[in-house]
């Protein structure tokens, strides 16, 4: 694609690709069971602690922190 539409599509793709991933799980604790990168968000369907988690630090499957 070229022209104005092509540039617009490239800008939209750039914005979408820069957004953190949003995942979900049914594990009680996502640490050691869900892989993610720093900044990713997670909706936990089974946690009694929190329904929303954010990946802060740690290896690929640790470092999830309950937010709300």
Secondary structure in CASP SS format (residue, H / E / C, confidence):
PFRMAT SS
TARGET T0000
AUTHOR 0000-0000-0000
METHOD secondary structure of the structure
MODEL  1
X C 1.00
X C 1.00
X H 1.00
X H 1.00
X H 1.00
X H 1.00
X H 1.00
X H 1.00
X H 1.00
X H 1.00
X H 1.00
X H 1.00
X H 1.00
X H 1.00
X H 1.00
X H 1.00
X H 1.00
X H 1.00
X C 1.00
X C 1.00
X C 1.00
X E 1.00
X E 1.00
X E 1.00
X E 1.00
X C 1.00
X C 1.00
X C 1.00
X C 1.00
X C 1.00
X C 1.00
X C 1.00
X C 1.00
X C 1.00
X C 1.00
X C 1.00
X C 1.00
X C 1.00
X C 1.00
X C 1.00
X E 1.00
X E 1.00
X E 1.00
X E 1.00
X C 1.00
X C 1.00
X C 1.00
X C 1.00
X C 1.00
X C 1.00
X C 1.00
X E 1.00
X E 1.00
X E 1.00
X E 1.00
X C 1.00
X C 1.00
X C 1.00
X C 1.00
X C 1.00
X C 1.00
X C 1.00
X C 1.00
X E 1.00
X E 1.00
X E 1.00
X C 1.00
X C 1.00
END
